């Protein structure tokens, strides 16, 4: 079952590193109704550009197809923890 995760104040460099560790698809859903697969490097750039506002991050929603990825991203979002490789 897919669940949604709201992002707030993230370090984009670390966020991309965590995305690269994900096993399934991770979608960024924008308020405009766009859905970008963040496993694609091009989509990562477009997605990050869409959620940047100056130096801060606007609210965005992530949807994961793999429950392990959801846990990984949740811990990163909540605690800023980088998973051990």
C-alpha positions as CSV (number, residue, x, y, z in Angstrom):
1,X,0.0,0.0,0.0
2,X,1.4,3.4,-0.9
3,X,1.4,6.2,1.6
4,X,2.2,9.9,1.3
5,X,5.0,11.7,3.1
6,X,5.2,15.5,3.4
7,X,8.7,17.0,3.0
8,X,9.9,20.0,5.1
9,X,13.3,21.7,5.3
10,X,15.5,19.1,3.7
11,X,19.2,19.0,2.6
12,X,18.9,18.4,-1.1
13,X,22.3,16.8,-1.5
14,X,21.5,14.3,1.2
15,X,18.0,13.9,-0.1
16,X,19.3,12.8,-3.6
17,X,21.7,10.4,-1.9
18,X,18.8,8.8,0.0
19,X,16.7,8.7,-3.2
20,X,19.6,6.8,-4.9
21,X,19.3,4.1,-2.1
22,X,15.6,3.6,-2.7
23,X,14.6,0.2,-4.3
24,X,11.2,1.2,-5.7
25,X,9.7,4.2,-7.4
26,X,9.4,7.5,-5.4
27,X,7.0,10.1,-6.8
28,X,7.0,13.8,-6.0
29,X,3.5,15.1,-6.3
30,X,3.1,18.9,-6.8
31,X,0.2,21.1,-5.9
32,X,-0.4,21.5,-9.6
33,X,-1.2,17.8,-9.9
34,X,2.2,16.8,-11.5
35,X,3.7,13.5,-10.5
36,X,7.5,13.1,-11.1
37,X,9.4,9.8,-10.6
38,X,12.4,10.9,-8.5
39,X,14.3,7.8,-9.5
40,X,15.1,9.6,-12.7
41,X,17.9,12.2,-12.5
42,X,16.1,14.6,-14.9
43,X,12.9,14.3,-12.8
44,X,15.0,14.9,-9.6
45,X,16.2,18.2,-11.1
46,X,12.7,19.3,-12.2
47,X,11.2,18.2,-8.9
48,X,13.7,20.1,-6.8
49,X,13.2,23.2,-9.0
50,X,9.4,22.9,-8.4
51,X,9.7,22.8,-4.6
52,X,12.4,25.5,-4.2
53,X,11.3,28.9,-3.2
54,X,14.3,31.1,-2.6
55,X,16.4,29.3,0.0
56,X,13.5,27.4,1.6
57,X,11.5,24.4,0.7
58,X,7.8,24.6,0.0
59,X,5.7,21.7,1.1
60,X,5.7,18.6,-1.2
61,X,4.3,15.1,-1.1
62,X,6.3,12.0,-1.7
63,X,4.6,8.7,-2.6
64,X,6.7,5.4,-2.4
65,X,5.8,2.1,-4.0
66,X,8.2,0.2,-1.7
67,X,7.4,0.3,2.1
68,X,11.2,0.1,2.9
69,X,11.8,3.3,0.9
70,X,8.9,5.0,2.8
71,X,10.6,4.1,6.1
72,X,14.0,5.3,4.8
73,X,12.6,8.6,3.6
74,X,10.5,9.1,6.7
75,X,13.5,8.7,9.0
76,X,15.5,11.1,6.8
77,X,12.7,13.7,6.7
78,X,12.0,13.5,10.5
79,X,15.5,13.1,11.9
80,X,17.8,14.1,9.1
81,X,19.4,10.7,9.4
82,X,21.4,9.3,6.5
83,X,20.9,5.5,6.3
84,X,23.9,3.3,6.7
85,X,25.1,1.9,3.4
